[in-house]
Amino acid sequence: MLSCDPEDRVLFLETILDQIRPGWPKSFNIDVMEEAGWWADSATTPERKAYMLACYRRLSRTDKEAFLTYITGRAAA
């Protein structure tokens, strides 16, 4: 790779990165939480942050409140 032209190195490295990334979450297993855990273990920090925020933004107000109660350990109001 070091003997490649610098412009070719970028394309080469991008191709490798795309092959080693876990991609998006997929629910092939019956246990969705187990599958989500596997994906989270394999994902990069930016991927986890992006999916977490995207999912949170799409929750209903009730689900957001329940989620925040769960992760903070607060008692439900």
Backbone as CSV, one residue per row, in Angstrom:
resi,resn,N_x,N_y,N_z,CA_x,CA_y,CA_z,C_x,C_y,C_z
1,MET,0.811,-1.178,0.000,0.000,0.000,0.000,0.866,1.259,0.000
2,LEU,1.988,1.222,0.722,2.840,2.408,0.780,3.441,2.767,-0.573
3,SER,3.542,1.794,-1.471,4.099,2.097,-2.785,3.037,2.613,-3.760
4,CYS,1.772,2.648,-3.330,0.693,3.184,-4.169,0.795,4.704,-4.237
5,ASP,0.223,5.248,-5.282,0.083,6.690,-5.389,-0.786,7.170,-4.228
6,PRO,-0.471,8.302,-3.587,-1.250,8.770,-2.438,-2.755,8.865,-2.706
7,GLU,-3.154,9.271,-3.894,-4.589,9.354,-4.206,-5.226,7.967,-4.237
8,ASP,-4.480,6.966,-4.656,-4.992,5.595,-4.684,-5.083,5.010,-3.273
9,ARG,-4.208,5.450,-2.384,-4.236,4.946,-1.009,-5.564,5.246,-0.326
10,VAL,-6.097,6.428,-0.548,-7.365,6.814,0.078,-8.468,5.864,-0.355
11,LEU,-8.581,5.618,-1.632,-9.608,4.703,-2.146,-9.399,3.304,-1.573
12,PHE,-8.173,2.861,-1.536,-7.844,1.541,-1.000,-8.242,1.438,0.472
13,LEU,-7.874,2.438,1.263,-8.182,2.422,2.690,-9.686,2.538,2.946
14,GLU,-10.387,3.337,2.152,-11.848,3.434,2.293,-12.501,2.090,2.016
15,THR,-12.006,1.378,1.029,-12.552,0.058,0.688,-12.339,-0.917,1.842
16,ILE,-11.157,-0.912,2.419,-10.876,-1.790,3.559,-11.777,-1.434,4.738
17,LEU,-11.903,-0.149,5.039,-12.739,0.286,6.151,-14.186,-0.166,5.961
18,ASP,-14.715,-0.031,4.761,-16.092,-0.478,4.491,-16.255,-1.970,4.725
19,GLN,-15.211,-2.747,4.496,-15.294,-4.197,4.666,-15.217,-4.631,6.124
20,ILE,-14.581,-3.840,6.979,-14.428,-4.257,8.377,-15.462,-3.621,9.304
21,ARG,-16.214,-2.642,8.820,-17.263,-2.030,9.641,-18.418,-3.018,9.799
22,PRO,-19.105,-2.968,10.953,-20.217,-3.895,11.150,-21.446,-3.550,10.329
23,GLY,-21.513,-2.343,9.770,-22.689,-1.967,8.991,-23.844,-1.575,9.901
24,TRP,-25.042,-1.663,9.399,-26.205,-1.262,10.186,-26.735,-2.444,10.985
25,PRO,-27.510,-2.158,12.056,-28.072,-3.250,12.859,-29.032,-4.105,12.038
26,LYS,-28.933,-5.395,12.203,-29.811,-6.335,11.496,-30.404,-7.278,12.530
27,SER,-31.680,-7.586,12.396,-32.345,-8.479,13.352,-32.573,-9.853,12.732
28,PHE,-31.517,-10.611,12.593,-31.657,-11.962,12.056,-31.990,-12.962,13.149
29,ASN,-31.562,-12.663,14.369,-31.823,-13.572,15.482,-33.196,-13.295,16.060
30,ILE,-33.741,-14.274,16.749,-35.032,-14.098,17.396,-34.903,-13.105,18.539
31,ASP,-33.803,-13.120,19.279,-33.590,-12.228,20.405,-33.016,-10.906,19.899
32,VAL,-33.873,-9.906,19.760,-33.469,-8.623,19.206,-32.430,-7.941,20.108
33,MET,-32.580,-8.040,21.437,-31.616,-7.413,22.338,-30.231,-8.056,22.218
34,GLU,-30.198,-9.360,22.043,-28.914,-10.047,21.852,-28.261,-9.584,20.554
35,GLU,-29.057,-9.462,19.503,-28.542,-8.995,18.217,-28.053,-7.553,18.329
36,ALA,-28.816,-6.712,19.036,-28.419,-5.315,19.220,-27.118,-5.235,20.005
37,GLY,-26.975,-6.079,21.018,-25.739,-6.108,21.796,-24.549,-6.520,20.952
38,TRP,-24.746,-7.529,20.092,-23.662,-7.953,19.200,-23.261,-6.801,18.293
39,TRP,-24.254,-6.135,17.716,-23.949,-5.029,16.815,-23.209,-3.921,17.563
40,ALA,-23.683,-3.563,18.753,-23.053,-2.489,19.529,-21.610,-2.839,19.890
41,ASP,-21.351,-4.115,20.180,-19.982,-4.550,20.477,-19.070,-4.413,19.262
42,SER,-19.629,-4.548,18.073,-18.847,-4.518,16.840,-18.741,-3.129,16.226
43,ALA,-19.659,-2.236,16.574,-19.728,-0.913,15.955,-18.669,0.029,16.516
44,THR,-18.371,1.041,15.733,-17.469,2.091,16.203,-18.246,3.045,17.100
45,THR,-17.541,3.832,17.865,-18.209,4.813,18.720,-19.062,5.787,17.899
46,PRO,-18.563,6.327,16.782,-19.430,7.220,15.994,-20.693,6.522,15.475
47,GLU,-20.584,5.246,15.102,-21.772,4.515,14.652,-22.773,4.356,15.789
48,ARG,-22.284,3.960,16.973,-23.196,3.805,18.120,-23.887,5.112,18.445
49,LYS,-23.154,6.207,18.446,-23.752,7.511,18.749,-24.791,7.895,17.701
50,ALA,-24.475,7.688,16.444,-25.402,8.067,15.369,-26.695,7.263,15.436
51,TYR,-26.595,5.941,15.593,-27.802,5.120,15.668,-28.592,5.405,16.938
52,MET,-27.895,5.614,18.047,-28.585,5.888,19.306,-29.402,7.171,19.190
53,LEU,-28.799,8.228,18.664,-29.505,9.493,18.531,-30.642,9.396,17.524
54,ALA,-30.394,8.734,16.407,-31.450,8.588,15.398,-32.642,7.817,15.944
55,CYS,-32.375,6.762,16.687,-33.463,5.974,17.273,-34.204,6.777,18.337
56,TYR,-33.458,7.453,19.194,-34.076,8.234,20.263,-35.001,9.304,19.680
57,ARG,-34.543,9.983,18.653,-35.349,11.045,18.035,-36.666,10.518,17.466
58,ARG,-36.719,9.252,17.148,-37.922,8.685,16.534,-38.874,8.040,17.543
59,LEU,-38.505,8.048,18.811,-39.392,7.507,19.840,-40.532,8.484,20.116
60,SER,-41.645,7.940,20.553,-42.748,8.795,21.000,-42.325,9.482,22.302
61,ARG,-43.038,10.511,22.689,-42.727,11.207,23.941,-42.783,10.228,25.121
62,THR,-43.795,9.371,25.145,-43.940,8.388,26.225,-42.753,7.437,26.259
63,ASP,-42.341,6.952,25.099,-41.199,6.033,25.041,-39.896,6.731,25.428
64,LYS,-39.745,8.003,25.051,-38.547,8.756,25.455,-38.484,8.867,26.979
65,GLU,-39.616,9.202,27.599,-39.652,9.329,29.051,-39.341,7.992,29.724
66,ALA,-39.909,6.904,29.207,-39.642,5.576,29.768,-38.172,5.202,29.597
67,PHE,-37.610,5.524,28.462,-36.207,5.232,28.200,-35.311,5.992,29.176
68,LEU,-35.565,7.293,29.339,-34.752,8.100,30.253,-34.893,7.603,31.685
69,THR,-36.089,7.202,32.072,-36.300,6.633,33.412,-35.474,5.365,33.568
70,TYR,-35.472,4.514,32.558,-34.727,3.256,32.609,-33.222,3.499,32.721
71,ILE,-32.671,4.358,31.879,-31.210,4.517,31.865,-30.685,5.332,33.035
72,THR,-31.523,6.156,33.636,-31.062,6.940,34.781,-31.380,6.266,36.104
73,GLY,-32.235,5.250,36.087,-32.596,4.558,37.301,-33.595,5.315,38.157
74,ARG,-34.180,6.365,37.569,-35.176,7.138,38.307,-36.459,6.330,38.456
75,ALA,-37.192,6.614,39.501,-38.508,5.995,39.679,-39.466,6.676,38.718
76,ALA,-40.368,5.891,38.144,-41.368,6.442,37.230,-42.264,7.407,37.992
77,ALA,-42.606,8.500,37.336,-43.455,9.521,37.986,-44.903,9.112,37.981
